[in-house]
């Protein structure tokens, strides 16, 4: 992908891409994990804007300003809760990446940072989630050659290694 996909270990709230993706809950009003960290770093303005959005369906995405973040925008997506893989989880997770990337494109953004959506408290197996994330991202970048950069921001070494292995296998 000619350097258009990057994998880093770090803090998503510190990323300097046009947008960062929030692994949100359906209310979009903050929570734990990545969601809570983004809301805390962005400040009250993010919560106030999210209150006007009427939540978000699982697998879809909505955009807000970035407020006190380095990124100009936050794209909120609601990942699926893992229920053994037989309730459409893969399709819903793919939708998170698809809709987030297309939302960025619709707003003329050129770079985006993703956390590992649904792999925390939602229990999606990281090995499976990484395959979906990379597959949807590669598909998007192939269809949109002018989109500059997608960054996978990993919270831990295990997830980082999974992304590296998935990219190496392509």
C-alpha positions in Angstrom: 0.0 0.0 0.0 3.0 2.2 -0.5 3.2 3.6 3.0 -0.5 4.6 3.1 -1.2 2.2 6.0 0.8 2.7 9.2 0.7 0.7 12.4 1.9 2.3 15.6 1.6 1.6 19.3 0.4 4.7 21.0 -2.4 6.9 22.3 -5.1 7.6 19.7 -6.0 11.0 21.4 -2.5 12.2 20.4 -2.7 11.4 16.7 -2.3 14.2 14.1 -4.4 12.9 11.3 -7.4 14.8 9.9 -9.7 12.5 12.0 -9.5 9.9 14.7 -12.1 7.2 15.1 -13.9 6.8 18.4 -15.0 3.2 19.3 -18.2 4.6 20.7 -21.2 3.2 22.4 -24.7 3.7 20.8 -25.4 6.9 22.8 -22.2 8.7 21.7 -22.1 10.3 25.1 -18.8 8.8 26.3 -18.0 5.7 28.2 -14.9 3.7 29.1 -11.8 2.7 27.2 -11.1 4.6 24.0 -14.4 6.3 24.1 -13.8 7.8 27.6 -10.2 8.8 26.7 -11.3 10.6 23.6 -14.1 12.4 25.4 -11.8 13.5 28.2 -9.1 14.7 25.8 -11.5 16.5 23.5 -13.3 18.4 26.3 -17.0 19.3 27.0 -17.6 20.6 23.5 -17.5 17.0 22.1 -20.1 15.8 24.6 -22.4 18.8 23.8 -22.1 18.2 20.0 -22.7 14.4 20.5 -25.9 15.2 22.4 -27.3 16.6 19.2 -26.6 13.5 17.1 -29.3 11.1 18.5 -26.8 8.3 19.0 -25.5 5.9 16.3 -26.4 2.5 15.1 -24.0 -0.4 15.4 -21.8 -0.6 12.2 -22.5 3.0 11.2 -20.6 6.3 11.8 -21.1 10.0 12.6 -18.7 12.9 12.6 -18.0 15.7 15.0 -15.4 18.4 15.5 -12.2 17.4 17.3 -12.3 20.2 19.9 -9.2 20.0 22.1 -7.7 17.1 20.2 -4.9 17.4 17.6 -7.2 15.8 15.0 -9.7 18.2 13.4 -12.5 15.7 13.6 -13.7 12.6 15.5 -15.6 9.9 13.5 -17.7 7.9 16.0 -18.5 4.4 15.1 -20.3 1.7 17.2 -18.7 -1.7 17.0 -20.5 -4.9 17.6 -20.5 -6.8 20.9 -19.0 -10.3 20.3 -21.6 -13.0 20.7 -19.6 -16.0 19.3 -19.6 -14.7 15.7 -23.0 -16.0 14.7 -24.9 -12.8 14.9 -23.5 -10.8 12.1 -20.6 -9.4 14.1 -18.1 -9.5 11.1 -20.5 -7.6 8.8 -21.2 -5.0 11.5 -17.5 -4.6 12.2 -16.7 -4.2 8.5 -19.4 -1.6 8.4 -17.6 0.4 11.1 -14.5 0.7 8.9 -16.4 1.1 5.7 -18.6 3.9 7.1 -15.8 5.6 9.0 -13.6 5.7 5.9 -16.4 6.9 3.6 -17.4 9.6 6.2 -13.8 10.9 6.0 -13.9 10.9 2.2 -17.3 12.7 2.2 -15.7 15.5 4.3 -12.7 15.8 2.1 -10.3 14.4 4.7 -7.1 12.6 3.7 -6.0 10.8 6.8 -7.6 8.9 9.6 -6.5 7.0 12.8 -8.3 3.9 14.0 -8.3 2.1 17.4 -8.9 -1.7 17.4 -12.7 -1.4 17.3 -14.7 -3.8 19.5 -11.7 -5.6 20.9 -11.9 -4.2 24.4 -15.0 -4.6 26.6 -17.1 -5.6 23.6 -15.0 -8.8 23.5 -14.4 -9.2 19.7 -11.3 -11.5 19.3 -8.4 -9.3 18.2 -7.2 -11.9 15.8 -10.5 -11.8 13.9 -11.0 -8.0 14.3 -7.6 -7.2 12.8 -8.4 -9.2 9.6 -11.6 -7.3 9.1 -9.9 -3.9 9.8 -7.1 -4.5 7.3 -9.4 -6.1 4.7 -11.8 -3.1 4.7 -9.0 -0.6 4.7 -7.1 -2.2 1.8 -10.4 -2.4 -0.2 -11.1 1.3 0.5 -7.6 2.5 -0.3 -7.6 0.5 -3.6 -10.8 2.3 -4.6 -9.6 5.7 -3.4 -6.0 6.2 -4.5 -5.9 9.9 -3.4 -6.7 9.1 0.2 -3.3 9.6 1.9 -3.1 7.7 5.1 -4.7 5.2 7.5 -3.1 4.7 10.9 -3.9 1.7 13.1 -3.2 2.9 16.6 -2.6 -0.1 18.9 -2.9 0.1 22.7 -0.7 -2.9 23.4 2.1 -5.0 21.9 -0.2 -8.0 21.2 -2.5 -6.0 18.9 0.5 -4.3 17.2 2.0 -7.7 16.3 -1.4 -8.9 15.0 -1.6 -5.9 12.7 2.0 -6.3 11.5 1.4 -10.0 10.8 -1.8 -9.3 8.9 -0.1 -6.6 6.7 2.9 -8.9 6.1 0.5 -11.6 4.9 -0.9 -9.4 2.1 
